[in-house]
């Protein structure tokens, strides 16, 4: 019914930048919230940022000022621009869409920040 495919992960040096993309397909309702989560080994899954259909955003304190979430409603795609990356940003990043009482997850993409 709904599928999300993420891309853009990889290895980057501390201080560098990376842009993640997540394209949703299937039955997508116009009113929805798309979000990015991350999960590092041995740590709890963390909400990084989310964005509504109208463009309202929220960020975790740990990424505020460094990351930017955006979306293209025509493409049902959400992006995460990550700047000034730190070692602690290393994690698997997952996108999620929530609508009409249901949530759907992407497969995740690995982001590794090296010193």
Biopython code that builds the backbone (N, CA, C, O; Angstrom):
import numpy as np
from Bio.PDB.StructureBuilder import StructureBuilder

atoms = [
    (1, "UNK", "N", (0.823, -1.204, 0.000)),
    (1, "UNK", "CA", (0.000, 0.000, 0.000)),
    (1, "UNK", "C", (0.863, 1.263, 0.000)),
    (1, "UNK", "O", (0.716, 2.121, -0.870)),
    (2, "UNK", "N", (1.759, 1.369, 0.975)),
    (2, "UNK", "CA", (2.654, 2.512, 1.084)),
    (2, "UNK", "C", (4.079, 2.003, 1.250)),
    (2, "UNK", "O", (4.343, 1.108, 2.053)),
    (3, "UNK", "N", (4.981, 2.578, 0.489)),
    (3, "UNK", "CA", (6.378, 2.211, 0.584)),
    (3, "UNK", "C", (7.245, 3.466, 0.565)),
    (3, "UNK", "O", (6.956, 4.419, -0.158)),
    (4, "UNK", "N", (8.308, 3.458, 1.365)),
    (4, "UNK", "CA", (9.249, 4.561, 1.402)),
    (4, "UNK", "C", (10.640, 4.030, 1.112)),
    (4, "UNK", "O", (11.076, 3.039, 1.698)),
    (5, "UNK", "N", (11.326, 4.694, 0.208)),
    (5, "UNK", "CA", (12.661, 4.289, -0.195)),
    (5, "UNK", "C", (13.627, 5.429, 0.085)),
    (5, "UNK", "O", (13.474, 6.533, -0.438)),
    (6, "UNK", "N", (14.626, 5.148, 0.920)),
    (6, "UNK", "CA", (15.607, 6.141, 1.316)),
    (6, "UNK", "C", (16.883, 6.012, 0.510)),
    (6, "UNK", "O", (17.224, 4.932, 0.029)),
    (7, "UNK", "N", (17.580, 7.125, 0.369)),
    (7, "UNK", "CA", (18.863, 7.133, -0.304)),
    (7, "UNK", "C", (19.683, 8.314, 0.201)),
    (7, "UNK", "O", (19.153, 9.221, 0.842)),
    (8, "UNK", "N", (20.970, 8.292, -0.092)),
    (8, "UNK", "CA", (21.836, 9.411, 0.224)),
    (8, "UNK", "C", (22.802, 9.196, 1.362)),
    (8, "UNK", "O", (23.654, 10.048, 1.616)),
    (9, "UNK", "N", (22.691, 8.078, 2.056)),
    (9, "UNK", "CA", (23.612, 7.803, 3.142)),
    (9, "UNK", "C", (25.006, 7.503, 2.633)),
    (9, "UNK", "O", (25.218, 7.290, 1.439)),
    (10, "UNK", "N", (25.957, 7.488, 3.561)),
    (10, "UNK", "CA", (27.327, 7.197, 3.191)),
    (10, "UNK", "C", (28.301, 7.601, 4.265)),
    (10, "UNK", "O", (27.920, 7.891, 5.399)),
    (11, "UNK", "N", (29.573, 7.616, 3.889)),
    (11, "UNK", "CA", (30.663, 7.977, 4.786)),
    (11, "UNK", "C", (31.074, 9.415, 4.522)),
    (11, "UNK", "O", (31.306, 9.801, 3.376)),
    (12, "UNK", "N", (31.165, 10.200, 5.577)),
    (12, "UNK", "CA", (31.532, 11.604, 5.439)),
    (12, "UNK", "C", (32.426, 12.016, 6.603)),
    (12, "UNK", "O", (32.299, 11.492, 7.710)),
    (13, "UNK", "N", (33.316, 12.945, 6.349)),
    (13, "UNK", "CA", (34.211, 13.448, 7.383)),
    (13, "UNK", "C", (33.485, 14.420, 8.302)),
    (13, "UNK", "O", (32.590, 15.147, 7.869)),
    (14, "UNK", "N", (33.872, 14.430, 9.569)),
    (14, "UNK", "CA", (33.298, 15.382, 10.514)),
    (14, "UNK", "C", (33.422, 16.802, 9.979)),
    (14, "UNK", "O", (34.464, 17.197, 9.455)),
    (15, "UNK", "N", (32.342, 17.558, 10.119)),
    (15, "UNK", "CA", (32.289, 18.905, 9.577)),
    (15, "UNK", "C", (31.705, 18.969, 8.181)),
    (15, "UNK", "O", (31.398, 20.052, 7.683)),
    (16, "UNK", "N", (31.550, 17.828, 7.551)),
    (16, "UNK", "CA", (31.023, 17.775, 6.203)),
    (16, "UNK", "C", (29.514, 17.756, 6.161)),
    (16, "UNK", "O", (28.846, 17.922, 7.181)),
    (17, "UNK", "N", (28.977, 17.549, 4.956)),
    (17, "UNK", "CA", (27.541, 17.591, 4.725)),
    (17, "UNK", "C", (27.065, 16.371, 3.955)),
    (17, "UNK", "O", (27.828, 15.738, 3.226)),
    (18, "UNK", "N", (25.794, 16.056, 4.129)),
    (18, "UNK", "CA", (25.159, 14.950, 3.447)),
    (18, "UNK", "C", (23.682, 15.281, 3.300)),
    (18, "UNK", "O", (23.102, 15.939, 4.164)),
    (19, "UNK", "N", (23.075, 14.829, 2.214)),
    (19, "UNK", "CA", (21.651, 15.042, 1.996)),
    (19, "UNK", "C", (20.942, 13.713, 1.798)),
    (19, "UNK", "O", (21.263, 12.962, 0.876)),
    (20, "UNK", "N", (19.981, 13.423, 2.659)),
    (20, "UNK", "CA", (19.186, 12.214, 2.565)),
    (20, "UNK", "C", (17.873, 12.498, 1.849)),
    (20, "UNK", "O", (17.309, 13.586, 1.970)),
    (21, "UNK", "N", (17.394, 11.509, 1.103)),
    (21, "UNK", "CA", (16.115, 11.602, 0.417)),
    (21, "UNK", "C", (15.262, 10.396, 0.760)),
    (21, "UNK", "O", (15.781, 9.307, 1.004)),
    (22, "UNK", "N", (13.953, 10.592, 0.778)),
    (22, "UNK", "CA", (13.012, 9.499, 1.012)),
    (22, "UNK", "C", (11.776, 9.738, 0.163)),
    (22, "UNK", "O", (11.059, 10.720, 0.358)),
    (23, "UNK", "N", (11.533, 8.842, -0.774)),
    (23, "UNK", "CA", (10.394, 8.953, -1.678)),
    (23, "UNK", "C", (9.301, 7.976, -1.266)),
    (23, "UNK", "O", (9.549, 6.777, -1.141)),
    (24, "UNK", "N", (8.099, 8.488, -1.057)),
    (24, "UNK", "CA", (6.947, 7.667, -0.704)),
    (24, "UNK", "C", (6.124, 7.356, -1.939)),
    (24, "UNK", "O", (5.970, 8.199, -2.823)),
    (25, "UNK", "N", (5.597, 6.143, -1.996)),
    (25, "UNK", "CA", (4.738, 5.745, -3.098)),
    (25, "UNK", "C", (3.546, 4.966, -2.561)),
    (25, "UNK", "O", (3.558, 4.496, -1.423)),
    (26, "UNK", "N", (2.517, 4.834, -3.392)),
    (26, "UNK", "CA", (1.300, 4.168, -2.983)),
    (26, "UNK", "C", (0.195, 5.170, -2.730)),
    (26, "UNK", "O", (0.130, 6.213, -3.381)),
    (27, "UNK", "N", (-0.676, 4.853, -1.784)),
    (27, "UNK", "CA", (-1.795, 5.733, -1.451)),
    (27, "UNK", "C", (-1.355, 6.734, -0.399)),
    (27, "UNK", "O", (-1.300, 6.417, 0.789)),
    (28, "UNK", "N", (-1.041, 7.948, -0.845)),
    (28, "UNK", "CA", (-0.569, 9.005, 0.039)),
    (28, "UNK", "C", (-1.659, 10.059, 0.167)),
    (28, "UNK", "O", (-2.035, 10.691, -0.820)),
    (29, "UNK", "N", (-2.168, 10.249, 1.382)),
    (29, "UNK", "CA", (-3.176, 11.269, 1.621)),
    (29, "UNK", "C", (-2.523, 12.631, 1.764)),
    (29, "UNK", "O", (-1.381, 12.744, 2.208)),
    (30, "UNK", "N", (-3.263, 13.665, 1.382)),
    (30, "UNK", "CA", (-2.692, 15.003, 1.334)),
    (30, "UNK", "C", (-2.300, 15.529, 2.712)),
    (30, "UNK", "O", (-1.358, 16.312, 2.831)),
    (31, "UNK", "N", (-3.008, 15.109, 3.739)),
    (31, "UNK", "CA", (-2.681, 15.514, 5.099)),
    (31, "UNK", "C", (-1.816, 14.437, 5.751)),
    (31, "UNK", "O", (-2.286, 13.331, 6.018)),
    (32, "UNK", "N", (-0.555, 14.768, 6.003)),
    (32, "UNK", "CA", (0.338, 13.781, 6.579)),
    (32, "UNK", "C", (1.522, 14.468, 7.240)),
    (32, "UNK", "O", (1.753, 15.664, 7.060)),
    (33, "UNK", "N", (2.260, 13.690, 8.004)),
    (33, "UNK", "CA", (3.494, 14.162, 8.618)),
    (33, "UNK", "C", (4.618, 13.224, 8.203)),
    (33, "UNK", "O", (4.488, 12.006, 8.321)),
    (34, "UNK", "N", (5.703, 13.778, 7.725)),
    (34, "UNK", "CA", (6.873, 12.985, 7.388)),
    (34, "UNK", "C", (7.994, 13.329, 8.359)),
    (34, "UNK", "O", (8.142, 14.478, 8.775)),
    (35, "UNK", "N", (8.773, 12.330, 8.710)),
    (35, "UNK", "CA", (9.767, 12.510, 9.748)),
    (35, "UNK", "C", (11.020, 11.704, 9.453)),
    (35, "UNK", "O", (11.000, 10.737, 8.691)),
    (36, "UNK", "N", (12.114, 12.131, 10.080)),
    (36, "UNK", "CA", (13.363, 11.391, 10.072)),
    (36, "UNK", "C", (13.691, 10.968, 11.494)),
    (36, "UNK", "O", (13.644, 11.773, 12.424)),
    (37, "UNK", "N", (14.022, 9.697, 11.647)),
    (37, "UNK", "CA", (14.517, 9.151, 12.897)),
    (37, "UNK", "C", (15.924, 8.608, 12.671)),
    (37, "UNK", "O", (16.335, 8.382, 11.533)),
    (38, "UNK", "N", (16.656, 8.402, 13.755)),
    (38, "UNK", "CA", (17.934, 7.734, 13.648)),
    (38, "UNK", "C", (18.123, 6.773, 14.809)),
    (38, "UNK", "O", (17.583, 6.974, 15.897)),
    (39, "UNK", "N", (18.899, 5.725, 14.558)),
    (39, "UNK", "CA", (19.148, 4.701, 15.554)),
    (39, "UNK", "C", (20.608, 4.285, 15.486)),
    (39, "UNK", "O", (21.046, 3.665, 14.517)),
    (40, "UNK", "N", (21.350, 4.633, 16.520)),
    (40, "UNK", "CA", (22.746, 4.235, 16.633)),
    (40, "UNK", "C", (22.846, 2.970, 17.478)),
    (40, "UNK", "O", (22.018, 2.769, 18.366)),
    (41, "UNK", "N", (23.834, 2.110, 17.230)),
    (41, "UNK", "CA", (23.988, 0.877, 18.009)),
    (41, "UNK", "C", (24.094, 1.151, 19.505)),
    (41, "UNK", "O", (24.864, 2.009, 19.936)),
    (42, "UNK", "N", (23.310, 0.409, 20.293)),
    (42, "UNK", "CA", (23.339, 0.554, 21.734)),
    (42, "UNK", "C", (22.598, 1.760, 22.266)),
    (42, "UNK", "O", (22.612, 2.007, 23.472)),
    (43, "UNK", "N", (21.952, 2.514, 21.401)),
    (43, "UNK", "CA", (21.222, 3.698, 21.819)),
    (43, "UNK", "C", (19.757, 3.605, 21.399)),
    (43, "UNK", "O", (19.392, 2.801, 20.542)),
    (44, "UNK", "N", (18.938, 4.429, 22.009)),
    (44, "UNK", "CA", (17.523, 4.474, 21.682)),
    (44, "UNK", "C", (17.284, 5.158, 20.338)),
    (44, "UNK", "O", (18.031, 6.052, 19.938)),
    (45, "UNK", "N", (16.240, 4.727, 19.658)),
    (45, "UNK", "CA", (15.821, 5.418, 18.452)),
    (45, "UNK", "C", (15.413, 6.849, 18.807)),
    (45, "UNK", "O", (14.743, 7.077, 19.814)),
    (46, "UNK", "N", (15.816, 7.794, 17.986)),
    (46, "UNK", "CA", (15.627, 9.202, 18.270)),
    (46, "UNK", "C", (14.922, 9.899, 17.117)),
    (46, "UNK", "O", (15.285, 9.711, 15.955)),
    (47, "UNK", "N", (13.923, 10.695, 17.435)),
    (47, "UNK", "CA", (13.295, 11.550, 16.433)),
    (47, "UNK", "C", (14.238, 12.702, 16.115)),
    (47, "UNK", "O", (14.642, 13.445, 17.009)),
    (48, "UNK", "N", (14.586, 12.846, 14.851)),
    (48, "UNK", "CA", (15.497, 13.896, 14.417)),
    (48, "UNK", "C", (14.740, 15.155, 14.021)),
    (48, "UNK", "O", (15.071, 16.254, 14.467)),
    (49, "UNK", "N", (13.726, 14.989, 13.185)),
    (49, "UNK", "CA", (12.948, 16.123, 12.696)),
    (49, "UNK", "C", (11.670, 15.624, 12.056)),
    (49, "UNK", "O", (11.600, 14.481, 11.604)),
    (50, "UNK", "N", (10.661, 16.473, 12.014)),
    (50, "UNK", "CA", (9.453, 16.139, 11.269)),
    (50, "UNK", "C", (8.896, 17.375, 10.586)),
    (50, "UNK", "O", (9.205, 18.506, 10.961)),
    (51, "UNK", "N", (8.074, 17.142, 9.583)),
    (51, "UNK", "CA", (7.508, 18.227, 8.793)),
    (51, "UNK", "C", (6.093, 17.856, 8.369)),
    (51, "UNK", "O", (5.850, 16.734, 7.924)),
    (52, "UNK", "N", (5.168, 18.787, 8.505)),
    (52, "UNK", "CA", (3.786, 18.562, 8.122)),
    (52, "UNK", "C", (3.594, 18.849, 6.641)),
    (52, "UNK", "O", (4.493, 19.360, 5.974)),
    (53, "UNK", "N", (2.409, 18.514, 6.134)),
    (53, "UNK", "CA", (2.079, 18.802, 4.739)),
    (53, "UNK", "C", (2.140, 20.296, 4.447)),
    (53, "UNK", "O", (2.468, 20.705, 3.333)),
    (54, "UNK", "N", (1.823, 21.106, 5.452)),
    (54, "UNK", "CA", (1.837, 22.549, 5.303)),
    (54, "UNK", "C", (3.227, 23.152, 5.453)),
    (54, "UNK", "O", (3.411, 24.344, 5.206)),
    (55, "UNK", "N", (4.204, 22.349, 5.855)),
    (55, "UNK", "CA", (5.567, 22.829, 5.953)),
    (55, "UNK", "C", (6.039, 23.198, 7.341)),
    (55, "UNK", "O", (7.143, 23.722, 7.490)),
    (56, "UNK", "N", (5.240, 22.941, 8.359)),
    (56, "UNK", "CA", (5.655, 23.217, 9.727)),
    (56, "UNK", "C", (6.687, 22.186, 10.169)),
    (56, "UNK", "O", (6.501, 20.990, 9.946)),
    (57, "UNK", "N", (7.777, 22.640, 10.795)),
    (57, "UNK", "CA", (8.884, 21.753, 11.152)),
    (57, "UNK", "C", (9.203, 21.782, 12.633)),
    (57, "UNK", "O", (8.902, 22.750, 13.332)),
    (58, "UNK", "N", (9.822, 20.699, 13.103)),
    (58, "UNK", "CA", (10.378, 20.613, 14.446)),
    (58, "UNK", "C", (11.657, 19.799, 14.386)),
    (58, "UNK", "O", (11.791, 18.889, 13.569)),
    (59, "UNK", "N", (12.603, 20.138, 15.270)),
    (59, "UNK", "CA", (13.903, 19.489, 15.287)),
    (59, "UNK", "C", (14.293, 19.071, 16.692)),
    (59, "UNK", "O", (13.922, 19.715, 17.673)),
    (60, "UNK", "N", (15.043, 17.989, 16.774)),
    (60, "UNK", "CA", (15.679, 17.637, 18.027)),
    (60, "UNK", "C", (16.721, 18.696, 18.369)),
    (60, "UNK", "O", (17.361, 19.255, 17.478)),
    (61, "UNK", "N", (16.888, 18.966, 19.655)),
    (61, "UNK", "CA", (17.862, 19.972, 20.069)),
    (61, "UNK", "C", (19.272, 19.655, 19.579)),
    (61, "UNK", "O", (20.055, 20.563, 19.299)),
    (62, "UNK", "N", (19.589, 18.383, 19.478)),
    (62, "UNK", "CA", (20.929, 17.975, 19.095)),
    (62, "UNK", "C", (21.283, 18.313, 17.647)),
    (62, "UNK", "O", (22.462, 18.356, 17.296)),
    (63, "UNK", "N", (20.282, 18.553, 16.807)),
    (63, "UNK", "CA", (20.539, 18.827, 15.395)),
    (63, "UNK", "C", (20.080, 20.211, 14.966)),
    (63, "UNK", "O", (20.360, 20.630, 13.843)),
    (64, "UNK", "N", (19.390, 20.915, 15.824)),
    (64, "UNK", "CA", (18.859, 22.225, 15.476)),
    (64, "UNK", "C", (19.985, 23.175, 15.083)),
    (64, "UNK", "O", (20.993, 23.290, 15.780)),
    (65, "UNK", "N", (19.795, 23.847, 13.963)),
    (65, "UNK", "CA", (20.810, 24.748, 13.450)),
    (65, "UNK", "C", (21.780, 24.096, 12.490)),
    (65, "UNK", "O", (22.491, 24.789, 11.762)),
    (66, "UNK", "N", (21.822, 22.761, 12.477)),
    (66, "UNK", "CA", (22.725, 22.032, 11.591)),
    (66, "UNK", "C", (21.980, 21.265, 10.499)),
    (66, "UNK", "O", (22.460, 21.160, 9.370)),
    (67, "UNK", "N", (20.811, 20.731, 10.839)),
    (67, "UNK", "CA", (20.015, 19.933, 9.901)),
    (67, "UNK", "C", (18.798, 20.728, 9.444)),
    (67, "UNK", "O", (18.276, 21.563, 10.182)),
    (68, "UNK", "N", (18.356, 20.459, 8.225)),
    (68, "UNK", "CA", (17.153, 21.071, 7.688)),
    (68, "UNK", "C", (16.286, 20.002, 7.028)),
    (68, "UNK", "O", (16.747, 19.280, 6.144)),
    (69, "UNK", "N", (15.035, 19.904, 7.458)),
    (69, "UNK", "CA", (14.094, 18.993, 6.831)),
    (69, "UNK", "C", (13.237, 19.778, 5.841)),
    (69, "UNK", "O", (12.846, 20.912, 6.116)),
    (70, "UNK", "N", (12.951, 19.180, 4.707)),
    (70, "UNK", "CA", (12.115, 19.810, 3.701)),
    (70, "UNK", "C", (11.346, 18.733, 2.954)),
    (70, "UNK", "O", (11.616, 17.544, 3.119)),
    (71, "UNK", "N", (10.391, 19.147, 2.134)),
    (71, "UNK", "CA", (9.610, 18.168, 1.387)),
    (71, "UNK", "C", (9.161, 18.727, 0.058)),
    (71, "UNK", "O", (9.054, 19.940, -0.125)),
    (72, "UNK", "N", (8.903, 17.833, -0.857)),
    (72, "UNK", "CA", (8.353, 18.153, -2.157)),
    (72, "UNK", "C", (7.056, 17.373, -2.264)),
    (72, "UNK", "O", (7.073, 16.173, -2.536)),
    (73, "UNK", "N", (5.938, 18.041, -2.054)),
    (73, "UNK", "CA", (4.647, 17.358, -2.026)),
    (73, "UNK", "C", (4.279, 16.749, -3.378)),
    (73, "UNK", "O", (3.616, 15.714, -3.432)),
    (74, "UNK", "N", (4.700, 17.379, -4.457)),
    (74, "UNK", "CA", (4.415, 16.850, -5.784)),
    (74, "UNK", "C", (5.090, 15.505, -6.007)),
    (74, "UNK", "O", (4.582, 14.666, -6.751)),
    (75, "UNK", "N", (6.236, 15.299, -5.362)),
    (75, "UNK", "CA", (6.982, 14.054, -5.498)),
    (75, "UNK", "C", (6.808, 13.117, -4.305)),
    (75, "UNK", "O", (7.366, 12.020, -4.297)),
    (76, "UNK", "N", (6.043, 13.536, -3.297)),
    (76, "UNK", "CA", (5.892, 12.772, -2.058)),
    (76, "UNK", "C", (7.252, 12.373, -1.491)),
    (76, "UNK", "O", (7.474, 11.226, -1.102)),
    (77, "UNK", "N", (8.139, 13.337, -1.458)),
    (77, "UNK", "CA", (9.509, 13.101, -1.041)),
    (77, "UNK", "C", (9.898, 14.045, 0.095)),
    (77, "UNK", "O", (9.568, 15.230, 0.078)),
    (78, "UNK", "N", (10.600, 13.498, 1.072)),
    (78, "UNK", "CA", (11.129, 14.289, 2.176)),
    (78, "UNK", "C", (12.647, 14.227, 2.140)),
    (78, "UNK", "O", (13.226, 13.203, 1.777)),
    (79, "UNK", "N", (13.290, 15.329, 2.518)),
    (79, "UNK", "CA", (14.739, 15.429, 2.489)),
    (79, "UNK", "C", (15.264, 15.802, 3.866)),
    (79, "UNK", "O", (14.558, 16.402, 4.677)),
    (80, "UNK", "N", (16.494, 15.441, 4.112)),
    (80, "UNK", "CA", (17.191, 15.890, 5.309)),
    (80, "UNK", "C", (18.576, 16.362, 4.905)),
    (80, "UNK", "O", (19.445, 15.558, 4.568)),
    (81, "UNK", "N", (18.775, 17.669, 4.940)),
    (81, "UNK", "CA", (20.080, 18.254, 4.675)),
    (81, "UNK", "C", (20.851, 18.311, 5.980)),
    (81, "UNK", "O", (20.415, 18.959, 6.932)),
    (82, "UNK", "N", (21.988, 17.644, 6.033)),
    (82, "UNK", "CA", (22.783, 17.551, 7.244)),
    (82, "UNK", "C", (24.109, 18.271, 7.029)),
    (82, "UNK", "O", (24.910, 17.875, 6.182)),
    (83, "UNK", "N", (24.332, 19.315, 7.792)),
    (83, "UNK", "CA", (25.560, 20.090, 7.726)),
    (83, "UNK", "C", (26.307, 20.009, 9.046)),
    (83, "UNK", "O", (25.744, 19.617, 10.068)),
    (84, "UNK", "N", (27.573, 20.380, 9.014)),
    (84, "UNK", "CA", (28.416, 20.384, 10.214)),
    (84, "UNK", "C", (28.300, 19.072, 10.974)),
    (84, "UNK", "O", (28.083, 19.065, 12.186)),
    (85, "UNK", "N", (28.443, 17.974, 10.265)),
    (85, "UNK", "CA", (28.235, 16.658, 10.854)),
    (85, "UNK", "C", (29.265, 16.347, 11.931)),
    (85, "UNK", "O", (30.436, 16.713, 11.822)),
    (86, "UNK", "N", (28.803, 15.669, 12.965)),
    (86, "UNK", "CA", (29.619, 15.275, 14.098)),
    (86, "UNK", "C", (29.680, 13.757, 14.190)),
    (86, "UNK", "O", (28.843, 13.058, 13.618)),
    (87, "UNK", "N", (30.674, 13.252, 14.911)),
    (87, "UNK", "CA", (30.807, 11.812, 15.098)),
    (87, "UNK", "C", (29.527, 11.212, 15.677)),
    (87, "UNK", "O", (29.130, 10.113, 15.290)),
    (88, "UNK", "N", (28.890, 11.913, 16.585)),
    (88, "UNK", "CA", (27.694, 11.405, 17.234)),
    (88, "UNK", "C", (26.464, 11.375, 16.334)),
    (88, "UNK", "O", (25.416, 10.873, 16.740)),
    (89, "UNK", "N", (26.576, 11.904, 15.121)),
    (89, "UNK", "CA", (25.493, 11.793, 14.151)),
    (89, "UNK", "C", (25.483, 10.437, 13.452)),
    (89, "UNK", "O", (24.541, 10.121, 12.725)),
    (90, "UNK", "N", (26.512, 9.643, 13.664)),
    (90, "UNK", "CA", (26.583, 8.321, 13.052)),
    (90, "UNK", "C", (25.415, 7.459, 13.510)),
    (90, "UNK", "O", (25.211, 7.275, 14.710)),
    (91, "UNK", "N", (24.648, 6.930, 12.560)),
    (91, "UNK", "CA", (23.471, 6.130, 12.868)),
    (91, "UNK", "C", (22.848, 5.639, 11.570)),
    (91, "UNK", "O", (23.230, 6.064, 10.480)),
    (92, "UNK", "N", (21.882, 4.737, 11.706)),
    (92, "UNK", "CA", (21.002, 4.415, 10.592)),
    (92, "UNK", "C", (19.837, 5.390, 10.652)),
    (92, "UNK", "O", (19.182, 5.531, 11.684)),
    (93, "UNK", "N", (19.589, 6.057, 9.542)),
    (93, "UNK", "CA", (18.527, 7.049, 9.468)),
    (93, "UNK", "C", (17.315, 6.462, 8.753)),
    (93, "UNK", "O", (17.441, 5.878, 7.677)),
    (94, "UNK", "N", (16.141, 6.622, 9.359)),
    (94, "UNK", "CA", (14.899, 6.086, 8.834)),
    (94, "UNK", "C", (13.903, 7.212, 8.581)),
    (94, "UNK", "O", (13.793, 8.138, 9.384)),
    (95, "UNK", "N", (13.183, 7.136, 7.478)),
    (95, "UNK", "CA", (12.094, 8.079, 7.269)),
    (95, "UNK", "C", (10.769, 7.401, 7.578)),
    (95, "UNK", "O", (10.649, 6.177, 7.545)),
    (96, "UNK", "N", (9.786, 8.226, 7.877)),
    (96, "UNK", "CA", (8.475, 7.747, 8.303)),
    (96, "UNK", "C", (7.405, 8.701, 7.799)),
    (96, "UNK", "O", (7.601, 9.917, 7.778)),
    (97, "UNK", "N", (6.275, 8.141, 7.395)),
    (97, "UNK", "CA", (5.112, 8.955, 7.068)),
    (97, "UNK", "C", (3.945, 8.492, 7.921)),
    (97, "UNK", "O", (3.704, 7.293, 8.060)),
    (98, "UNK", "N", (3.224, 9.447, 8.491)),
    (98, "UNK", "CA", (2.062, 9.162, 9.331)),
    (98, "UNK", "C", (0.849, 9.859, 8.745)),
    (98, "UNK", "O", (0.901, 11.049, 8.431)),
    (99, "UNK", "N", (-0.238, 9.126, 8.596)),
    (99, "UNK", "CA", (-1.457, 9.671, 8.038)),
    (99, "UNK", "C", (-2.627, 8.776, 8.386)),
    (99, "UNK", "O", (-2.526, 7.550, 8.328)),
    (100, "UNK", "N", (-3.734, 9.393, 8.746)),
    (100, "UNK", "CA", (-4.992, 8.705, 9.024)),
    (100, "UNK", "C", (-4.822, 7.507, 9.949)),
    (100, "UNK", "O", (-5.345, 6.424, 9.684)),
    (101, "UNK", "N", (-4.091, 7.711, 11.024)),
    (101, "UNK", "CA", (-3.933, 6.691, 12.043)),
    (101, "UNK", "C", (-2.927, 5.603, 11.750)),
    (101, "UNK", "O", (-2.806, 4.658, 12.531)),
    (102, "UNK", "N", (-2.206, 5.702, 10.658)),
    (102, "UNK", "CA", (-1.217, 4.693, 10.293)),
    (102, "UNK", "C", (0.138, 5.325, 10.030)),
    (102, "UNK", "O", (0.231, 6.476, 9.602)),
    (103, "UNK", "N", (1.181, 4.562, 10.292)),
    (103, "UNK", "CA", (2.544, 5.000, 10.037)),
    (103, "UNK", "C", (3.276, 3.959, 9.208)),
    (103, "UNK", "O", (3.022, 2.761, 9.331)),
    (104, "UNK", "N", (4.182, 4.423, 8.367)),
    (104, "UNK", "CA", (4.950, 3.559, 7.490)),
    (104, "UNK", "C", (6.403, 3.986, 7.540)),
    (104, "UNK", "O", (6.710, 5.176, 7.613)),
    (105, "UNK", "N", (7.297, 3.005, 7.500)),
    (105, "UNK", "CA", (8.728, 3.243, 7.673)),
    (105, "UNK", "C", (9.520, 2.862, 6.444)),
    (105, "UNK", "O", (9.164, 1.932, 5.720)),
    (106, "UNK", "N", (10.593, 3.586, 6.219)),
    (106, "UNK", "CA", (11.559, 3.215, 5.210)),
    (106, "UNK", "C", (12.511, 2.162, 5.738)),
    (106, "UNK", "O", (12.446, 1.788, 6.909)),
    (107, "UNK", "N", (13.395, 1.682, 4.877)),
    (107, "UNK", "CA", (14.301, 0.601, 5.238)),
    (107, "UNK", "C", (15.535, 1.081, 5.985)),
    (107, "UNK", "O", (16.237, 0.278, 6.600)),
    (108, "UNK", "N", (15.804, 2.358, 5.941)),
    (108, "UNK", "CA", (16.950, 2.934, 6.616)),
    (108, "UNK", "C", (18.150, 3.095, 5.708)),
    (108, "UNK", "O", (18.343, 2.323, 4.769)),
    (109, "UNK", "N", (18.952, 4.101, 5.994)),
    (109, "UNK", "CA", (20.191, 4.324, 5.268)),
    (109, "UNK", "C", (21.284, 4.704, 6.262)),
    (109, "UNK", "O", (21.069, 5.519, 7.159)),
    (110, "UNK", "N", (22.456, 4.103, 6.091)),
    (110, "UNK", "CA", (23.548, 4.286, 7.040)),
    (110, "UNK", "C", (24.273, 5.599, 6.790)),
    (110, "UNK", "O", (24.638, 5.916, 5.658)),
    (111, "UNK", "N", (24.476, 6.355, 7.857)),
    (111, "UNK", "CA", (25.308, 7.548, 7.834)),
    (111, "UNK", "C", (26.454, 7.338, 8.812)),
    (111, "UNK", "O", (26.228, 7.110, 10.001)),
    (112, "UNK", "N", (27.680, 7.415, 8.315)),
    (112, "UNK", "CA", (28.853, 7.253, 9.151)),
    (112, "UNK", "C", (29.714, 8.501, 9.050)),
    (112, "UNK", "O", (30.116, 8.905, 7.959)),
    (113, "UNK", "N", (29.991, 9.106, 10.192)),
    (113, "UNK", "CA", (30.817, 10.305, 10.256)),
    (113, "UNK", "C", (32.160, 9.920, 10.856)),
    (113, "UNK", "O", (32.219, 9.355, 11.948)),
    (114, "UNK", "N", (33.219, 10.221, 10.156)),
    (114, "UNK", "CA", (34.561, 9.862, 10.586)),
    (114, "UNK", "C", (35.338, 11.092, 11.009)),
    (114, "UNK", "O", (35.050, 12.207, 10.574)),
    (115, "UNK", "N", (36.336, 10.875, 11.868)),
    (115, "UNK", "CA", (37.223, 11.950, 12.282)),
    (115, "UNK", "C", (38.368, 12.095, 11.309)),
    (115, "UNK", "O", (39.227, 12.957, 11.491)),
]
sb = StructureBuilder()
sb.init_structure("model")
sb.init_model(0)
sb.init_chain("A")
sb.init_seg("    ")
for serial, (resi, resn, name, xyz) in enumerate(atoms, 1):
    if name == "N":
        sb.init_residue(resn, " ", resi, " ")
    sb.init_atom(name, np.array(xyz, "f"), 0.0, 1.0, " ", f" {name:<3s}", serial, name[0])
structure = sb.get_structure()
